Amino acid sequence: MGTGASRNSDSSHGNDGSERGGEDHSGGQLYVSLRMENYKLNGDIIPHVFGSVPLIGSWDSSKALAMERESTSMWILSFVVPPNHETLDFKFLLKPKYANTPCIIEEGSNRLLSGGILQGDTRMAAFRVDAESDDLLEYRVFVEADRVSPFDLAASWRAYQENLEPSTVRGIPDVSINAAPEVGVELRTWINMYVLSNLGHDPMKLENCHQCKFLVISHHNEQMLISFSFCQKSFLSGSSASLELDLEHYVVPAPAAFANSGLVYAANFTETPRSLTCAGTFSNSESPSSASHSHNTAGVSTDRTATRKEMEVIVPDPSKINPTSGMVESKSVGTFSPFQRQDSHRGLFVDRGVGSPRLAKSVSASTFATSLKLDSDSKKNAIPEAAGAVAAAAVADRMLGPKEDRHLAIVLVGLPARGKTFTAAKLTRYLRWLGHETKHFNVGKYRRLKHGTNQTADFFRADNPEGMEARNEVAALAMEDMISWMQEGGQVGIFDATNSTSKRRNMLMKMAEGNCKIIFLETLCNDRSIIERNIRLKIQQSPDYAEEQDFEAGLEDFKSRLANYEKVYEPVEEGSYIKMIDMASGQGGQIQVNNISGYLPGRIVFFLVNTHLTPRPILLTRHGQSRDNVRGRIGGDTVISEAGELYSKKLANFVEKRLKSERTASIWTSTLQRTILTASPIVGFPKIQWRALDEINAGVCDGMTYEEIKKNMPEEYESRKKDKLRYRYPRGESYLDVIQRLEPVIIELERQRSPVVVISHQAVLRALYAYFADRPLKEIPHIEVPLHTIIEIQMGVTGVQEKRYKLMD
């Protein structure tokens, strides 16, 4: 461990080293890191290095290079070795930090570093502190050497030099608030200058101001009335920064891919039933005009219009997909297709980012990854498309946990109008964003496809055997679909239904045996106002009442349906469960858990604790144009350009108009100065700097243009082009890395009950926007987040809606 190895494993072989040296030089220069470790080190003693060219070029101890403290016990010195001096002759020495006492040179002969390998047994450095004593002070020595291309070094140095520019925001604390400025003094100064320059006399005296429309001034004992057509705020920020009174003037169309824009019933976005196929006009969107049904006294709709073709129902054979008892027999006529069980024991594959092969640090790791020959389209391993903690936890659970625990079923429980579908949709969105393959199965959608949309409250009576059988049948079909999907590689299934009796839940648990782990998620609400609001939204949005012209009649029918469920409702007491009690308002409430363990269930509980239904807007915007934006360079920490300064003033005006009644709003920025400067004109709101909101780390490519990367680092350019989601910049980050560090930001945005303005960077906002818009991970690097545009995300009981404002080109 004490000796580092260069990339060329043969570098210690006699004369061949010189020949190979010429070959290595073409691949780059040697980058060496020397480390010394001592856990009992006194902070007043600093390790140094001195020796031959090019390290210091002198054996004079007074010219020795000081090592820098890397940790409490470790010191480090890194340097680049020129190609013509790859053999270094040096020694370590200790110098007191304050006293003028002589330095202490390590015992033994000089150290020899050749081609990145330290010769001899040199893992320890011994120092004789007391000449009269035999006691030695020992340090462990580590040497790391790596080949770095000259272009990488030049790019890193250039970025380092540019970052040496003093920060313009260094004095701004991480949490700050600036009040509205005092404008009177500045306005008086401007008027004084105006009078002096135009009237050529002494400064005037400002007597009165009526909303900056008319100024009464005294000049040589004469009163003059001067009319100004600007207001104070326009004067201070510049007339070009003012906005129209109606913010709708700046609205631009949102991308069509935003799935939940508009008031749409959340269940319509759930998984399309694979067990039910319809050859008629019935569409997946469940449009009320696609079918017509009449009621009957038994509670099951049987009459269909002549235009509606017969529906074919495909019911898989339970004995072939899930050999357990307790299944409800389906009496529907149709065919079944056996599902083949496929085990996935081909090894573990964790994608750690696409990059140039020369950047791979571990030979064994790269050999392990390439030996798997895993099809990129295969999802049999059920490993999330993620990095960091999520990937580590998934690997651990897969290796150590029971087979059925590799798949998780979150089974909703609760009375109607308790927010089950809303909670299921939000949880699905969160888990997908983290990288887990997740789907939302809504039993109501199955019921409407198989039995029609206009079922009366009698259909939901517990003493209606036909209705009970029909509802149990579609629940079984949905569960079968979910299990089949899990066997094909799905990880988390959200099973959305009332599941209000122990009998129904026991049926689901028997179906899940050996296939997946079930956690029941029960939503309880005792706030009658919230329940009444949810009921009215249900009548307005649910396809069950799309054809009901009389709102009050629909309301009465739904309340009768609710009463039927309340008569037989049994709270969850079995298995693993999470109970959310009065959590919808975001003010208090309880959450109870039973028999919950593991990384993913723990993350789910933590997420649910911080969610609520309080409506509030979240404004996402990039910083104003920076100087690096103008030059086409990525990363960096430059200030904003003139156009960026103008946008910052427009943004301040927008925030004041949009959030004028929201005095509890807050402004979030990254720690980079271009976002802090963009937020600086905004007054009256607290500003919080988040390290997690910093732009994606471009590593050695920081400060470069894409053309420079393409020309000088073609392998990196092509790797990034091939897979932008997983590509990790050399010594930088990938989009998956960004998602992992943004999880605390998402949790806090969900927890906040007041508006939040997030001023950040393109890659970060792409990831945040993808969460709210429920966009697939593979689309994140390609989401359009233009400069000088505000994306307003409205969160509330109706889901997530988007509106975009473009303040300037």
Order of alpha helices (4+ residues) and beta strands (2+ residues): alpha-beta-beta-beta-beta-beta-beta-beta-beta-beta-beta-beta-alpha-beta-alpha-beta-beta-beta-alpha-beta-beta-beta-alpha-alpha-alpha-beta-alpha-beta-alpha-alpha-beta-alpha-beta-alpha-alpha-beta-beta-alpha-beta-alpha-alpha-beta-alpha-beta-alpha-alpha-alpha-beta-alpha-beta-beta
